Amino acid sequence: MTTQPERLHHLLDRLLRDVLLPEEREQLAQLVREREERLTDYENRINWHTACASCARILDSAYVETVRADTAEATVARVRQAVDAGPVGSCCAHLIHAALNSPAT
């Protein structure tokens, strides 16, 4: 039985010689996709300065949530500013502020 790197080299050789069979094309594509995923995972670990894949995924999630929260807070600030500065009636402004200040349900 051949190892995955040997299989990859074999398929690449057949591709370069233009003798790759259709089912081998799919095998080659799958091997390349797997290598791409591994490379992306390694790059992500390097970016977070960790060797732990789980740690990198947790840091990714934390970053995404931080960006989401910052975006939401900026949106709320813009709405508050627009309500305070714009031609909104006092009753409407009061309702909008109450909606922005109410706890999430």
C-alpha positions in Angstrom: 0.0 0.0 0.0 1.3 3.5 -0.9 1.4 6.3 1.6 -0.5 9.5 0.9 2.6 11.6 -0.2 3.6 8.7 -2.5 0.1 8.6 -4.0 0.1 12.4 -4.4 3.5 12.3 -6.2 2.3 9.4 -8.4 -0.9 11.3 -9.4 1.0 14.5 -10.1 3.4 12.6 -12.3 0.5 11.1 -14.2 -1.0 14.6 -14.6 2.2 16.1 -15.9 2.4 13.2 -18.5 -1.2 13.8 -19.4 -2.3 10.2 -18.7 -4.5 10.9 -15.6 -7.7 8.9 -15.6 -11.0 10.6 -14.6 -11.2 8.8 -11.2 -7.6 9.7 -10.5 -8.4 13.4 -11.2 -10.9 13.3 -8.4 -8.4 11.5 -6.1 -5.8 14.2 -6.9 -8.3 17.0 -6.3 -9.2 15.5 -2.9 -5.6 15.1 -1.9 -4.9 18.8 -2.9 -8.0 20.0 -0.9 -6.7 18.1 2.2 -3.3 19.6 1.8 -4.8 23.0 1.5 -6.8 22.5 4.7 -3.7 21.4 6.6 -1.8 24.4 5.3 -4.5 26.8 6.3 -4.6 25.1 9.8 -0.8 25.4 10.2 -0.9 29.1 9.1 -3.7 29.8 11.6 -1.7 28.2 14.4 1.4 30.2 13.4 -0.7 33.5 13.4 -1.9 32.8 16.9 1.6 31.6 18.1 0.3 28.2 19.2 0.8 24.6 18.3 -2.6 23.7 19.6 -5.3 23.4 16.9 -8.1 23.6 19.4 -6.6 26.7 21.0 -6.3 28.4 17.6 -10.0 27.6 16.9 -11.0 29.1 20.3 -9.0 32.2 19.5 -10.7 32.4 16.1 -14.1 32.3 17.7 -13.2 34.9 20.3 -11.9 37.2 17.6 -15.1 36.8 15.5 -17.3 37.5 18.5 -15.2 40.5 19.4 -15.5 41.9 15.9 -19.3 41.2 15.9 -19.7 42.9 19.3 -17.7 46.0 18.2 -19.8 46.3 15.0 -23.0 46.0 17.0 -21.9 48.6 19.5 -20.8 51.0 16.7 -24.2 50.6 15.1 -26.0 51.4 18.3 -23.9 54.5 18.8 -24.7 55.7 15.3 -28.4 55.1 15.8 -28.2 57.0 19.2 -26.4 59.9 17.5 -28.9 60.0 14.6 -31.8 60.1 17.0 -30.3 62.8 19.2 -29.3 65.0 16.3 -32.1 64.3 13.8 -35.6 65.6 13.4 -37.2 62.9 15.5 -40.2 63.8 17.7 -39.6 63.6 21.4 -42.0 60.6 21.8 -40.2 58.7 19.0 -36.8 59.5 20.4 -37.9 58.2 23.8 -39.2 55.0 22.3 -36.0 54.4 20.3 -33.8 55.1 23.3 -35.9 52.7 25.4 -35.6 50.0 22.7 -31.8 50.5 22.6 -31.5 50.4 26.3 -33.7 47.3 26.9 -32.0 44.1 27.8 -31.8 41.4 25.0 -34.4 38.7 25.2 
